[in-house]
Amino acid sequence: MTSSLMLRGMVGAIAALALAAPVHAESVKAGDLVISQPWTRATAGGAKVGGGYLTIENNGTTADKLVGGSTDAAAKLEVHQMSVSNGVMKMHPVEGGLTIEPGKTVKLAPGGYHLMLVDLKHPFKQGEKVPVTLEFEKAGKVDVTLDVQGIGARAPSTAAGGAMMNHQHDGHMK
């Protein structure tokens, strides 16, 4: 093989690796808040709900609250919490908003606090981006983009082909 062909092959392999690596959205700063790692999962064709996940860090000296949000991808965006009661996983809206205390970090992740996108207008496909506007009591409206990971993703760095989880938002059960 000539060195020219080898070089082209190496460049092609490097480009393929770069495209295959998960892409992480940039952090967004809103006043004293830093919002990072916004992501969601791909949804099945007929799904009516989807979850959104991210990390919120409060670098300030006063608390703020995530009170809700909106997106063109769904009729409603709510802040939800999952909890276990008598061995049954339950999901419910967070009344009054999710407080982010000064100097603390709150992680919205599967199985805990999360964004609930209700009445999806179309399925989310892996690799897409879903723009959302978060609404905070003090920081106001903040635009972020959720990176769509695979259906079974457990974190934003999970690549395609991960294990499927037995988790259905439709039935609000795990």
Buried (B, 14 or more C-beta within 10 A) or exposed (E): EEEEEEEEEEEEEEEEEEEEEBEEBEBBBBBBBBBBBBBBBBBEEEBEBBBBBBBBBBEBEEBBBBBBBBBEBBEEBBBBBBEEEEEEEEBEEBEEBBBBEEEEEBBBBBBEBBBBBBEBEEBBEBEBBBEBBBBBBBBEEBEBBBBBBBBBBBEBEBEBEBEEBEBEBEEBEB
